[in-house]
């Protein structure tokens, strides 16, 4: 057992001890929940309960897709890439040539271009990515073989003029001279509004051993962020900009990506035995020449292009059509260890795409590919690209519902990042939080898995503003807690106030308005206000732009006998406190020893309230929000108090146990 699992076992043991003691002292209700937490079930249960789709046909190679480019553009198609790339026989290097055209979308003349050279994040331990991540991403750690790079060999105009002397590496975020992930090119001639510039580029990529979404593992290759990619030129009004200009950032430890929509035509050359999965659709049958195979793919109205290759892929496909899904070819590229799980992968992909199409809007692409990496290649797993996603690696032959959840989540990114193309550098919550919210909806609808929201809220030990650069979070744990989980809870908090039907209208309206665009948080807030016809400034200020949670607590209880009309009565004084942001009215329940239950409704606009209640029986206990309707309350241990505990015991448990358990939950999270 690894040290990480030993630590978790000890922490769970300590938590169990504290839970037992808390129940013994009368605090057990603070832990009760009407929800079930979506932990992975036993393998047999997961396999038995996951519905099966019709068995798709197996094939050693996918056929060419009988699809034509869209007759009408869905996006502005700012960029156009024509790329030829060859994977060397040792599968450690890519050799590429690309012709890239950029069209100026603004109203000003542009004299420079910016390119992201993401593989340079792996050049050394001194790059910004490696310094911030410490060579770790999620549970994956860089090895000595995880070094990689991108080398620009040629950069020319269509007339053959070399522009390499004009290229300079820039570090606008941290001035790190050892970071080469962003390059600025001064053009020989400026580009007028509406006009285009075309460049010819030759490049070499040294692939790292799989780490941080890309690289090789054995004979498997994942090519993500593998070509010189243009940055986004934002016009005035885009994401709140008052003046147009480039959005330029380096590759950071927490950040993902941001690109413009365009056209990709990519020819991929691999060893003859390899099968290739890629963004878009295959335009012709595989060509075999000597010991090499040639694949040709095309995609339009997408903002990235990724591909994976392996001689071991087992290929299955099926089709899907329905409301919002006009006809999609779903392709599975399975590791042999998971061939028997093909029905579960297919069902998860179909279920997710069907629900998202029904809830939010049409999926306009003709293909969706799901790649299952081999054991040991999980650094490339659980990642989204336009029309292509990766599941978690085939580490075990009996995965629980993490199999379905991962596929459902990554397919969700086709909507929240793929089509609604928010800036993952600066506002990661707009894709990760939205996708996590949508993922939970599908898991509940299709698999009966309900998220334990009170427990998830308890992970929020370091709440931080959601609208901030990804590298502003102090650690990957804090980043993940906030942009995935807290962001999801913020959306559920809106749903709790407006109702599920209205929330679905909000999400659909937001998608329909901003598909194939680059929205910002303000745009989403504006949609919420337009659909609900009310202001949400306070809510967004507290929970999106601010770092608030909505903790409420029972602070104290005093009970003493009184005489009233000659009868012996008991006066109870209960003090309640709001310790965080305001999130609407809070239900309160008073339970007396004669069995009487008195419900109250507290509107905590003021931070404190005191109730005085006279009753014929002593007060037994008080609970605030006993059904956990306030999803942004992250400290449920202080929601309940017994009246007959001594003040010393009450204080000791309210403060001491709460702090210890909150600390344990923080260690267990992510």
Buried (B, 14 or more C-beta within 10 A) or exposed (E): EEEEEEEBEEBEEBBEEBBEEBEEBBBEBBBBEEBEEBEBBEEEEBBEEBEEBEEBEEEEEBEEBEBEBBEEEBBBBBBBBBBBBBBBEEBBBBBBBBBBBBBBBBEBEBEEBBBBBBBBBBBBEEBBBBBBBEBBBEEBEBEEBBBBBBEBEBBBBEEEEEBEEBBEBBBEBEEBEBBBBBBBBEBEEBBEBEEEBEBBBBBBBBBBBBBBBBBBBBBBBBBBBBBBBBBBBBBEEBBEEEEBBBBBBBBBBBBBBBBBBBBBBBBBBBBBEBBBBBBBBBBBEBEEEEEBBBBBBBBBBBBBBBBBBBBBBBBBBBEBEEEBBBEBBBBBBBBEBBBEBBBBBBBBBBBBBBBBBBBBBBBBBBBBBBBBBBBBBBBBBBBBBBBBBBBBBBBBEEBBBBBBBBBBBBBBBBBBBBBBBBBBBBBBBBBBBBBBBBBBBBBEBBBEBBBBBBBBBBBBBBBBBBBBBBBEBEBBBBBBBBBBBBBBBBBBBBBBBBEEEBBBBBBBBBBEBBBBBBBBBBBBBBBBBEBBEEEBEEBBEBBBBBBBBBBBBBBBBEBEEEEEEEEEBBBBBBBBBBBBBBBBBBBBBBBBBEEEEBEBEBEBEEEEBEBEBEBEEBBBBBBBBBEBBBBBBBBBBBBBBBBBBEEEEBEEBBEEBBEBBBEBBBBBBB
